Amino acid sequence: MHWDHGASATPNAQLAFFAEFLTTTGVYDSWLDSCPLSYTSPNAPSKRDVLGTWLLAILAGHNRYAHITALRGDAVSAQILGMKKIISEDALRRSLSRMSAQQSQEWLGPQLMGSVQAALSTPWILDIDTTIKPLYGKQSGAQVSYNPHKPGRPSHALHTYWVGSLRLVLDVVVSPGKEHSAAKARPGLIGVLDKLTPEQRPALVRGDCGFGNEPFIAELEDRAQPYLFKLRQSVGVKKLLTRQFARDDWSTPGPSDQGWSAVEDTLKLSGWYKSRRVVVLRRAVKTDLALSRKAKNEPGEQIELLMPDKGVQAWEYAVLVTNSAYALDALGQLYRDRADCENGFDELKNQWGWGGFTTQDIERCQSSARAVALVYNWWSWYCRAAKPGARMEAITSRALLLAGVGRAVKHAGQTTLYLTPMHGAKGKLLALIANIRAALGHVRAVAEQLPRTERWKTFLDYVVARITLHAPAGLPPNQLMAVG
């Protein structure tokens, strides 16, 4: 075996196609030009080198700044993105520290919203949820609070606003660990809604029981924004359940209802200023059931087992509050589809960089969270152009659409990149690349001389049209852009 230190090669040769996508749509140049970083020293790296290194690290699936060292010898990827070199991890961290929190917000916030906003003319649902990011150092805002997977571990709270089913991020706000409640997520939601035109507003804002409280609901009602939230099991809600379970007009579960039946009523809790529409869902527990509790007046950890009598039916239930006009039989499925948010969190934290890119100050953590979400959105649109009928997660799409051995050969002032795909599905890969090239060819034919925003909108219109091409009539808004 011999080392070849002078060869120009890359393990991510298909970056060339993704770079073509970024250049044709104009989103990458817009990201670079709007960045507030500036340097005067002749020895300082260029802005393109800084942001290009950041992009490559995120695309490669890294979640630590230290992993950037693995990219330092990849001169081919740097050349594809028009960079002079890939900078070090320390240089990238220092560069990001030059931006204030306000500068970062004014730069990355509009970029993240702009990566999705042009596609919001089709009815859609805005999902709001919060995920916990455990921390292992002395970071600003690292506080011990609600942490279901690692109790007692300091954490940050990431309030995230999604385009339902498409799993695209509209914005993410990084907060100290103790600021995980709905009250801390409300300003970010209002900020997202205020950036949308009336035609782009969501058909529904959806969230779990943490968001079904009076201040949150009242603010949405003041804006005439439909919502769907789950209610906590308070005393008033339990009294409602007692009344509703005695009714005999529960809906009959259909083939797609998974055994859930529903009734609706109005409810005015003690903290509410008016009555609101509520929907009660229930489903019979069909398996053998046993209940356990700690035995009273018994020493030690004695467990008492209770076996229900014959004729006792166990139920699982949920209570929803909404101001929307959707039919009763649609609301249950609309809320159950909210669980797709967890898949988005899982992908961003485990396949992208939300589990890391942590620094001692929370401002750079916020910048990294938005940058990862932005590249994630770009890659999601890129993959939907390749395969409009289904969503591809990074764990499979990067291996298929990014990885590949590339060897650069320079001759007569021209560089030729020879690609060697290593994936077993080569035929499928070529078909997906052809779909991407067709989308970019459409953009060049329609909007080549138009501003960047129009080129990006033209691309999104093309992809959304392919996604919704065969959508059945009357499909709920959360599924309109999720079918092919």
N, C-alpha and C positions, 0 to 999 in steps of 0.2 A: 504494500500500500504506500502511496505517495501523496503528500499534501500538495494541493495546487492553490497557492495563495493569490495568484493573479487572475483567476477566472472570474468572469462576471456572470453570476447565477443567482436565482431566487427560488425559494420554495413556494412562493405565492404568485406564480406567473400570470394567473388570470386576473390579477389586479389591473392589468391593461384594459380589460373590458369594463371594469368598474370605474376606472379613471376616465374612460371615454364617456360613460354615463354621467359622471360628475361634471365633466367639461361641457358636454352637449347641453345639459339642462341648466348650467350656470350656477348651481348651488354652491360648488366648492369655491369658485372665485368670489362669489358674494360673501361667503364665510370668511375668506382671507381679507378681502378689502374692508369689511366692516369691523375687523378686530382692532381694538384700541392699542395694541402693542406697537411700540416704535423704538428704534435703536439709533444711536448716533455714533457709537464706537465702530471703527472699521473691523474690529476683531469680533464683534457680536454676531450671533447667527441671524439669518434673515427671518422675517415673519413666516415665510413659506416653509422654511426648514423647521421652525418650531411647531407650527400647526400640522405640517405633514407628518412629523414624527409622532405627534399625538394621535393623528388619524390612523397611522399604521399600527400603533400599539393597541388601539381599541379594536381595529379590524382583526388583528391577530388573536383576539380573545384574551389579551393580558388583563390582569386586575391588580398589578403592582407596577409602580414606576420602575422598580429594579429590573423588571422583565424586559425593559427597552434595550438593555445590553445585548439581548439575543438578536436584535435587528441591526446592530451597528455595522455588520459586514455586508448587508444587503444593499449594494449600490444600484442594483437594477430597479428595485422598488422606488428608490429615491429618484432615479432618472425618470421613471414613468410619471411621477407626480411633479416633475420639474424642480426637484430639490437639488441642492449642491451636496448635502450630506444629511445623515441621520444624527441628530444631536444626542448628547448623553442624558441620562435620567436626571442628573443634578441640574443641568442646563434647562431642562423642561420645567422642573419644579420652580427654579428661580424665575423663569420667564412668567409663569402663571402668577407668581407672587407680586409681580409688577402691576397687576390689575387690581383695582379696588372692587369691593362688592357691587357698587353701583355701576361701574364700567362693565363688569361681567354680566350683570343683569340686563343692561341696555344692549349688549352685544348678543348673548346667547339666547335670551328670552325670545326676541323677535325671530331669530333664526329657527328655533325649535318650533314655534308656532307656525312660521311660514312653511316648514317642511310638510305640514298637514293641511293648513287652512284652505288652500286652493281646492281641496277635494271634498269640502264639506257642504256642497250643494245638494248631495243625496241625503235623504233622511238618515240620521245616525243617533246613537246614544252616547252620552258622556258618563263614563264610570269614574267614580272618585274612591280612592282607597289609600291606605297608609301601610307601608312596610317598615320593618325594623332592621337596621343595619348594625350588627354587633361590632364593637371597637376593641382594640387590643393594645392601645398605647395611651399617651397623654394628649388626646386631641381636645380642642376647644369644643364645648357642647357635649362631651362624652358624659352622660348622666345615667345613673341606674334608675330604671323605671320599668314600664311594661316591656317584657322581653320573653315571649312564650317559649322560644326554643332554647335560650340560654339565660335562665333566670339569674339575676344578680350581676350580669355582664353589662357594663356601660354601652351605650348605643346612641345612634342618631335615628331620627324618624324622617322618613322620606314620604311626603304627601304628593301623590301622583294623580294626574288627570289624564284619562285615556279616551281614545276613540274605541268604543266597544266593538268586540269581535275582531276588528282589524289589529288590535293591540298596538296602536300607534300612540306615542306620548305627546300630549299637548304641552305639558309643563311638569316640572318636578321641583319641589321646595324642600331643601334639607334643613331640618330643625333639630335643636337639642333633644336628647332622649325623652325628657319629661314633657315635651310639647307634641304629644302624639294624638291629642283629642281632636274632635271635629271642629271645635272653636278655632284651633290653630290652622286647620285646613280651609276654613271658609274664606279668608282673604285671597288665597291663591285661586280658589274656584271663581270668585267674583271677578278677579283680574282676567281669568281666561274668558269668561262670558263677555266681559266688556270689550275684548279685542275682536269679537265676532260680530259680523253684520247680522241684521235680523234674519236674512235668508240663510245664514250659516249656523244659527242657533240650533242646539240639539233638540231632537224630538222628545228627549227625556234625560233627566239627570238621575243617576242611579247610585245607591250606596247601601251599606249595611246598617245595623241598628245604632252605630255610633253617630250617624248623621240624621237620625229621625227625631230631632228635638226642635223646640219652638224657634229659637233664633235662626237656625239653619233653614227651616221650612219657611218661616215668615219672609226671610230675605228673598228667597226664590219666588214666592207668591207675589211680592212687590214688583218683581221683574216679569211677571206673567210667564214664568218658566215652569213647564211641567216637570214633575219629579216622581220618583218611586223609591221609598226607603222602608227598611224594616224597623219595627218598633221594639223597644226593650220590654221585658216582661214586668212592667210596673203593676201597682195595685189596680189602677184603672183598666189596664189591658187584661188582667186576670178576671176582673168582673165581666168584661166584654166576652171573654171566652166562655164563661159560665152561661151567659145568655145564648151565645151563638151555637154551642154544642147541642142545645135542646131543639134547634130548628130542624125541620124535615125537608127543607128545600135546598139542601146542598147539591151542588152541580155533580153530574156524573162524570168520573174521569174518562178522558178519551184515550186513544192509543198513544198519544205523545205526552200525556200528563203524568206518566210515571206513578199512577195511583193516587195523585193529589186531587182532592175535591175542594170547592171553595164556596164561600158566601160573602156578601158585602153588606156593610152598614155604615152608619156615621158615628163618630166618636168625638167627644170633647173632653180631653184630659184636664186635670186641674191647672196645669201650666199653660194651656192653650187658650187663646182669646176667641176661638171660634171652633165649630164642629168641622170635621174633615172626613173625607171618604176613606174607609179602611176595608181591607180585604183579609179574611181569615182563611188560611190554607190548612188542611189536615190530611194525614195519610195514616192508615192503619199499620201498626207494627205487626207483621205476620209471624215472626220467629218466636220461639219459646222465650218467655220473659221472666227474669228474676230480678228482684230489687234487693240491695244491701244497704245497711246503715250501721253506724257504730252503736253498739248495745249500750243502753243507759244503765248507770249504777253498776257497771262491771269493771273490774280492774284490768289494766293493760289495754291492748288494741283488739278488743273482742268485736267481731263482726256478726251482725244479726241478718239472716237471710229471710226475705219475705217472698213468698210465692203467691201470685195473684189467684183469686178464686176463679172457678169456672164461670164463664159468662162475662168476665171483666175484659174489656177491650182497651188496649194501649194505643195511644196515638202520638205521632210527632206532628208538630204544628208550627205555624209562623203567622205573624200579623204584620201586614203591610199598610202603609199610608201613602196616598197619592192624590193628586189633583188632576190627573190626566183623564181623558175620555175613552181610553182603551176599554174594550169589553172585558168582562170578568174572566172569561176563559183564556184570555191572552196574558193577563197580568202575572199569573203564577210562573209561566215559562219565561216571561221577560225578566223576572227577578232571578230565576234559577240560572239564566245565562250570565248573570253578573259574576259567577264563579270563574269565568274565563280570565278575569283579572289576575287570579293567582298564577295562571300559566304564564302571563306576561311578566309578573314579578320573578317567577322561577327562572325564566329565560334571561332576564336582564341581570339578575344577581349571580347566576351560576354559569351562564354562557357568555355574558358580556362583562362589563367592569364594575357593576354596582356593588359587588362584594368587596371592592378594594379601592385603589387610587385615593388612599387616605393620607392627609397631611395634618400637621398639628393645628392649623387654623381651619375653621369651618368654611371660610370663604372659598378656598380652593377645592374643598370637598363639594361645595355647591356647583362650582364651575365644572368639575369633572363629571358630576351626575348629569348635568345638562348636556355636556359634550358627548357622553356615552349615549344618552337618549337620542341626540341628533343623528349620530352615525348609525345607531340602531334603526331609526326611522328611514334614513337613506337606504340602508341595506334591505329593509322590509319592502320598500317600493321597488327596489331593483329586483328582488326575488319575485314579487308579484307580477312584474313585467315578464319575467322568465316563465312563471307558472301562474297565470291568473286564477285558475280554478281552485287553488289550495294554498295555504300558508306554510312556508318552510321555515323551521327554526334554525338558529345558527349552528347547532351541533351537527346538522346534516348539510345545510346549504353552504357553509364555509368549506367543508370538505369537497363539495361538488363544484361550486362556482368560484372558489378563490384559490384553493390549493392546486399545485401543478408545478413541475420543474420547468424553469425557464432559463435559457442560456442566451446571453446577449453577444452578438458578433458585430464588430464595427468594421466597415469597409467603405472606402471612398466617401467618408463623411456621413455615412448613413448607418444607423444601428438597426439590426434585424434581431427580433426576439423569437427564438425557437421554443415552442411550448411542447411539453411532454406530459399529457394527462396521466395521472396515476390511479384515477378512480375507475372502478369496474364498470360503471354505467356510462361508457364513453358515448354511445349513441344517444342516450337521453341528454347528456351534457351538451352535445352539439345542437340538439333541438332547442334546448333552453337558451343557449347563446344566440341562436337564430331569432328567437322571440324577442330577446333584448335588442338585438340589432334592428329588428323591424320597428320597435317602439322608438328607438333613437332616430331611425331614418324618417319616421313620421314627423318628429320634432324638427329635424333639419329642413324637411320639405315645407312645413307650415310656418315655423317661427324662428328660422335661422337669424333673421335680421331684427327680430323683436327684442325688447329688454329681457333680462334674465328672468324676472318674475313671470313674464308671459311664456317663456320657454318651459319653465317648470310647470306652470299651469297646463300648458298643452300636453306635457308628458303625463301629468296626473289624470287629465281628462281621458286620455287614450287608455290608461291602465284601468281606471274606474269603469269605463265603457266595456272593457273586456271582462271585468269581474262581474258586472251586473247584466251581462249580455243575455244569459239564460235564466235570470231570476224569475221565479213564479210570481204572478200577480197577487197582490195583497200580502206579501211577505212582511213580517214585523220589521221595523227600522233597524233593529240590532243585527239583522241577518242580511240586509240588502247588499252590503259590500263584502259579505263573507262567503258568497257562493260563486261558483263559476259556471 
